[in-house]
């Protein structure tokens, strides 16, 4: 999927759009006139009267007037008990969590303690220095009750050395051992099979992963970049199961 023209959308005041009896129809017509393949997942009324919330595949949110003439891209806050609650971020994290939860565990490389209290999902590239640093702290994360679930994200694309290594890890008889080799900067024996590397790479792009490691907490919160084990475990445990 090509990048959405959200900068254009943010200032989008559409020209003549035929009136539609239903807001959803008018909104779809307007957005698809801007980008025919815009990946609209759902359209629903927002908490703001007269404004509809459009969820795109990957979790991004747009806010559109009922007639489809006005579009906003940004955060919507609601003041509750004197605190500003970011409603857009809440919706995005729920959408990301739903997509991550749909990944079968057998399609991941999992390092788990005997009794996990929570889990994190890590988009990883075996050639990434900070991914290797994070992997060295997996035993400590496990000790603190955090299960680490790896999914593939070759930063340089599907034709890269990283993508080939990730495929070999996923196709290895012992994925954990193969991942340990890769993260220690050792050669992983080449292996091929039907694997989810490309699919997981595409998922990462959809939800906004731009580098590795990219860590998704159990509640769908996306943390870009390395975090030390103690700090990461605290965030993960706070996010829950």
N, C-alpha and C positions, 0 to 999 in steps of 0.2 A: 504494500500500500504506500503510495507516495505521501509525502508530508502534507498535512492539511494547511490551507492558506488561512491560518487563524489570525494573522495580522490583518488581512483584508476583512475577515469576518468581524473582528473587533470594532471596526469602523463602518460596518456594513449597513448602509441604508439602501435597500434595493429599489430599483426603478419600478416600472409598472409590473405588478403581479396580479394576475386575475384573482378576483375574490373567490374564496372557497367557503362553502357552508360550514365545514368543520375546521377548527384551528389546526388539527394534526395535518390535514391535507394541505392547507395553506403553508404551513411551516415546512413540510417536506418539499413542496414545489419551490419555495424560495431557496432553501439550502441546496437542493439539487440543481437549481439554475446556476448557483455559484460553483458547485463541484458535483458533477453528475454521479460520481461514485462515492460520495460522502457516506461513510459507514454509520448510518443512524441505527442505533439499537433500540431506543425507546423514546417516546415523547409523552410527557405528563405535566400536569399543572405543578408549578413551583409554589413554595410558600408565599411568594410575592404576588399579590393580586394582579391578574391580567397578563402575567408572564409565564411562559412554559419552559420547562427544563428538558433539554435534549441531551440524552446520553449517547456518546459515540462509542464504537467498539474500541476497547482499550481503557475506557473510564473517563475520558475527557468530557466536560460538560459545556454546553452552550445555553444561553438564555434568550428566548425569542418571544416577541409580541404575538398575540393570538392571530393577527392578520399576516404574520410572516414578514412584516416590513422592517422591523428593527431587531438587531442581533447584538448581544453582548457576550464577550468572552472574558471571564475573570472570576473573582471570588465573590460569593454571596454570603454575607454574614447576617446573623440574627442575634440581637441582644437578649440574653436570658439571665435574669438575676444579676444584672450588672456586668455580665461577661459576654464578650463577643464570640459567638460560636460560628466556625467556618463550615457552613452547610455544603459548600462545593467540595471541600476536602473530604468531608464525611461521605458524600456520594461517590467520590472517586475511589476512596479506599475500599468501600463496600464492593464496587465493581471489580477492582483489582483482586480482592480476596476471592470473589466468586470464580474468576478465571484461574487463579492459582490453585484453588481447591479442586478444580476440574481435572488437574493433572494427576494421573494415576501414579501411585508411589513406585510401582515397578518401572516407571519411566524416569525415575530419578536415581541419583546415587546418594544413599542415605547413611548418615553416621548418627547412631542413636544411643542414648544411655539406657540402662535397664528399665528405668521408670522416668520417661520424659514428662516434664511439667508443661512444656510448650514447644513450638518449633519455629524455625526460620527457613525460608526458601531463598537460596542464593543463586543468582545468575552469575556463572563463572566462566572464565577463560583460563585454560591451563598455562598460557604464556604470560599471564598478568602477575606482576610482582606483588601487588597488594592482595591478590587472590591467594598467592602462595603464603603470604604472611598470615592471612586469615585462616588458611587451612592448618597452619602450625598451631593454632589456638583452638582447633576443634575439640581436642581432648578436654580442654578447660571448659569450653562451652557445654560439652556433654556432662562434665562433673557438676556443673551448675544447673543441670536439668533441661538443657536446650538441645533438641534434636536438630541436626543440620541436614537440610535437603538440598542437594545440588541440582540445578538445571543448567542447560548449556547456553552460552552466549559468546560465540566466537567474534571478538570485536572487529576483526579485519574481514569479516564476511565468510561465506561458505566455501570459498576457494582457498582459504588461508591454511597455514600450518596448524594454527590453533583448532580450526574446524576438523582437520584430519585427526589430530590427537584426541579431541573430544569424542569423535566417532569411535576411535579405537578403545577409549575408556568405556563407553557405553556398550560396546560389543565384546568386551572382555568377559571371561568366565567369572572372574572376581573383580567387580567394578571398584570396590573400595581399595583393593591393592593397586589396581591400575591408576586410580585417582591419586593415591599416595605417591606412586612413581612420578606421575606427571607434575604434581605440585612440588616434588623434590628436584625438578628440572632434569629428570632422567627419562630416557626414551621408553615409551610405552610400545610393546610389541604390536605391530600393525594388525588390525582386525576389521572385518567388515560385516555388516548385517543390516537388517531393516531397523533403523534407529530414529529417535525423535529429535536429533540435534537441530535440523533445519526448522522443524515446527516450533521448538522452544525458542530458537533465535527470533523467529517471526513474532512470537508472543511477547518477548522482551521488547521488541521495537514498538508493538502496539501499545503497551502500557507505559512507554516512556523511558525505558532503560537506555542510557547513553554511554555507559562505561561499566567496568567491572572492578570489584564485586558490586553488585546491586542486590540489596537485601530486602526481602519482603517479610514483614512480621505477620503473625497469625491473623491480625485484623485487617491486613491489606495495606498497611502503611509501608511506603517505599522509601528505603534509606539508601541514598547513593554514596558508595564508597566504603572503605574500610572503617571499622570501629573496633577498639580494643575489646577483648573478650568480656571483661567485667562490665563495661559500659553497655555492650551489645546485649548481654544476658539480662541486665536490668530493664532495658527497653523491651526485650522479647517477653519477659515474664509479666511486665505491665500490660502488654498487648493481649495476653491470655492465650488460650488454646485455639 
